[in-house]
Amino acid sequence: MADQHAKAPLIGAALLLALLVLSGLRPFDRPTWLLEVFPILIALPVLWATYRRFPLTNLLYAWIFAHAVVLMVGAAYTYARVPLGFELAELLNLSRNPYDKIGHFFQGFVPALATREILLRGQYVRGRGMLAFLTVCVVLAISASYELIEWAAAVVLGQGAEEFLGTQGDPWDTQSDMLFALIGASVALLLFARLHDRQIDRISGKQ
C-alpha cells in the first residue's frame, strides 16, 4: 500500500508534464495558454518540493490531476472555444460555451479538498461544522482572488485579455464563476468527506 501511494503521484506528475507539453505545442493563443497554465507551473514544483515531508492523499492528487487537465484543455483552445463546451451548449440549449464553468467548478472542488486536508492533518479545526465552514470560506477567497487577477490582467493587457477572461459578453460572469466554485466546494464536501477522512487517517498512520 505504501509503495502504491508513493508511485501513483510520481506517475501522475510525469503524465501531467507530458500533457502540459502537448497542450502547448499549438495553442490557439500563446499568451492565453501561458496565463491559463500558470497555476500548474506553480503547483507542480510546490507538490514536488513537499512530497516527502507532506505527501497528500491519493484522492487529492487524483483530483489535482483532473483539474490540471481541465486547465490545459481550456488553455489549448481558450475556454470559449473548447469543443466539449459547444456540445454541452447545444445539449443544454445554452447561448454560450459553458466550459469555463467546469473550470470554476474545479476551482472550488479541488481547493476544498486541499483546504480540508491541511486543516485536518494540522489539527487546526476539530468541529466538523467549523471545518466545512472554513473550507468554503477559503474556497470563496481563492475564487475572489482569481477574479481580481483576471481584472488586473484586463487592465494591464487591455483587449489582449479577452481570451483569458472568457466572459463571452456575460455581464454576470464574475458572479457566476464564484457560484460554480461554491457549488464545486459543496459537492466535494458532500460526496468525498468520508473517503477523504479514511485516506487522511491512513496517511497519518492512524490505521
Summary of the structure (lengths in Angstrom):
residues: 207
radius of gyration: 17.7
end to end distance: 12.1
largest distance: 54.9
contacts: 630
relative contact order: 0.12
helix: 81%
strand: 0%
